[in-house]
Amino acid sequence: MSDPQRPTMRSRKLGTMLRELRESRDLTLQKAARLLSRTPSSLSKLETGKRGIRQPALEHMLDRYELTDPDQRQALYELARHSAEKGWWHRYEGKLSPSMLDYISLEADANSIKSFQLHLIPGLMQVDEYARAVIASGVSQGKTPDVDGLAEIRMRRQRVLFGENPPHLWAIVSEAALRQQFGGSGVMKAQLSRLIELSLLPNVTLQVLPYAAGAHPGHNGSFTTLTTNELSVVLVENLTSGWYLEQADDIRRHNVVFDHLRAVALSPSDSRSMIEQLVSES
């Protein structure tokens, strides 16, 4: 864990918490490095997420910083441990961006996923044929996408909903996403039927934002909030890319928007009825 690493959301969060802890003890980087018998450079890399740390070294650091709160210590241990883990998604390094690999690792450990989608069915709820049609439409990004590879990854990600301790997925989908034809009418019928099936799972809440809702606070675009035991992050998407928001104020604002969207969207039962009607019409 002492080798330099690519910063991840978890390692950045760990580093930020350690820096804040150091500063709360009125320690400069140089003083803390002497206290810990480390170089200022290695401590700086740790605090910026560019270097990991094993638990014995972290325990020593927390002892020297005189952190006694067991909950705070455990939270830091969890962040350090998960920052070093490798999962099934690491087989796809090179096919996915480092940030997307990071996102999938958080998704795999999430206890809550809140997704608002303006134009598409959420990835965790897509059937294979729909996913392939969506991925294939990405040729406008300047290169032909690897439809088979990316569809395989998307289907593999969906297993998280059926694990031993699955996250709660709360999805708000616009009526436009339900009506937009990806892959043709047959594919859309299968996709809508899949939404009905998933909406019956105890860990899934699905709401439709109908056209009749009029103006709403989500008009700026789709977003997904992931929450694990250690942190929360918001993925904001546009036509060609996505970016991640990790600051507490950004997360709070998106939570407020999501709560407003929940209030104006159809109830879960009315949403299911609407989707069933669309299936019968297809």
N, C-alpha and C positions, 0 to 999 in steps of 0.2 A: 504493500500500500504506500510505500514511500516514493515510488516512481511518479513523475509528472503525469497528469491525466487531463483529458478533456473535461472542462467543467460541465457538470450536469445540474439540473434544477435542485436535486438533493444536496450535492456537494456545495453549491453556492449558498443554499439555505443553512447548511451546517457551518460554513465559513462565516456567514453573517452573524449567526448566533454566537459563535466563539469570539468574533471581534467585539460584538456588543458586550459580552461577558467580560472580556479583557478591559474594555474602556470603562465599564462600571466599577472596576477595581482600580481605576486611575493609573493604569499601566500603559506606558508607551510600548510600541512594538519592540524597541530595543530592550527595555526593562523586562518585558515578558519573555523575550528570547533568552535572556540571561537566567531568569527564574526557572525556565524550563530546560535549560541546557540545549537550546536549539539555536540555529542561526536566524537572524531577522528575515532572511530571504525565504527559508523553509516555512517560517510561521506566516509570512505574507502569502505564500502560495496556498497554504492551508486555508487562510481566511478569505481567499478569493476563489476557492473551489478548485484550484489547479493541482492540489495534492491531497491524497487521502490520508487516513490515519486509522491505525488498528486500535482495538478497544483498550489494551493495556496502556498504550501511550495516551489515549484519550482520558482514561481514568486518572493517570498521573497528572495530566493537565488540569482536570477539574479539581483534583485534590489541591494542587498548587494555587488554583484560583479560588479555593475555599468555597466551592459550590457544594452545598449539602442537601439541597432539595432533591429528593429521590425521583420525583416526576420529571423535573428538568433534566436530570442526569439521564434518565431512561430515554427521553425524547432525543437527546444527542446521540446516545448509543444506537438507537434505531436508525437515525439518519446516516450515521457512519457505516453501519452494517449494510443497509440497502444501497448505499452509494457504490459499494464494491460488488454487488451481486450482478451476475449475468444470467439472462433468461433466454427463452426460445427465440426471441426477437434478434439476438445478436448473430444468429445465422444469416441474417439479411443485411448485415453491414455492407455498404456499397450500393445496395438497392434502395435503401432509405437514408434520408439525411440524418445526421447525428441528433438533431433536435427531435425528429420523429421517433427515433429509437428511444430517446429519453421519455417522450410522451407515452409510448406504449408501455414502458417500464412502470410509469406511474399509474397508468390505466389498469395494469395487472394487479396493483396493490390498492386500488381505490376502494373506499367504502361508500362514496357518493359520486355520481356522474350526472351533471345537469347540462342538457344540450338543447339549444334553441337553433332551429334550422329554417331558413327562409326559402331555400330553393331545392334542397335535397333531403332524402330520407337519411337519418343518422347512420353512420357507417356500421355501428354495432347492430343495426336492425335491417340491414340490406340483405336481400337474397343474392346469390351468386350472379345471376344473369343481369340484375339491375346494377350491381357493383361493376361488372364488366362494361356495361354501357356507359356508366358515369366515367370510369377510368379512361375508356377509349375516347371520350369526348374531350380529353385533355390535350389533344394534338395542338391546340392553339398555343400551348406553352413553348413551342419551338422544337419539340422532339417527340417522336412516337413513343408513347408510354409502354412499359412492360405490363400488358394487361393481365397475362397469366400469373406473373409473379406477384403483382400488387393485389390482385383478387384473392390469391391464396393467403396473403398476409391478412387481408381484411377479414376473411372467413375465420382464420385462426384466432384473431383478436376477439371474435364473438364468443368464444368459449368462456370468457371471463364471466358472462352472465349466468352460466350454469355450473359454476364451481361450488365448492363446499361452503364458502362464505362469500357469496356474490355481492357486488356492490348494488346499491339502489340506483337504477337508471331512471331519471325523470326527463322525459323528452317532450318538448313542445315543437310541433311541426306545423308549418304554415299550410293552408289549404292549397296554395300554389304548388308545393312540393308533392302533394298527393295527386294533383291533376297533370303535372308535367310528365309527358310520355318519354321514359327512358327505356329503350329496347322494344318498344311496341306495346300494344294493348295486352297481349298475353303475359308479357313480363310484368307489366304494371298490376295485372290482376293477381299474379302470384305474390308480388311485393305487398300489395294491400292486405292480402290474406295473411301474410307473415306478420304484418303489424298487428292484426287482430289477435293472432296466437300469442305474440309477445306481450301484448297489453294485459293478458290474463295471468302472467307470471306475478307472484307476490312481490318480487323485487323490481318490477317495472311499472312506472306510471306514464301513460301516454295521453297528451292533450293536443287537440288540433286548434290552431289559431285561424278562425274562419275569415273569409273576405269581409263578412259583416262586422268584424271587430273594428274596422276602419283604421284610423291612425293609431299607432302603438309605439312604445319605446324601443322596439327591436328593429326598427326600420333601417338602422345603420349596418346591419349584417349579422351573420350567424356567429355563435360562440359556444364553447363548451367549458364548463368548470369541473375540474377533477379535484377531489379531496381525499387525501390519504390520512393515516394517523399522524403524519409528520407535517404535512403542508398542503396548501391549495395552489392551483395554477389555473389560469384561463387561457384557452386557445382561441384566438380570434382569426377568422379565415376571410380571405378575399379571393379574387379570381385565380391568381397565380401562386399564392403562398399563404402561409399562416405564421403568426408570431405569438409568443408566449408572454403573458403578464404575470408577474410574481409579486408585485408590490401590494401590500394589504389594502390600500385605498382603491386600487384598480379592481381587486377581487370584490371588495365591498360594493362598488358601483355596479358591477355586473350582477351581483346577487340581488341588488335592489331592482334592476331591470328585469331579471328573471321572475322575481316575485310579482311585479306588475303584469308581466306576460301571463303568468299562471292565473291571475285574477280575471283577465279579459278573454282567455282561451275557453273553449268548451270544457265542460267537466269530463273526466275520464270515461264515464258511461255514455255521455252524449257524443264524445269523440269516437268511441267505438261504433256507435250507431251510424254516425256519418260515414265512417270507412266501410261499414257493411253495406250501406246504400250505394257507395261508389262501386263496390265489388259487384253488386247485383246489376248495376247499369253497364258494366263492362262486358 
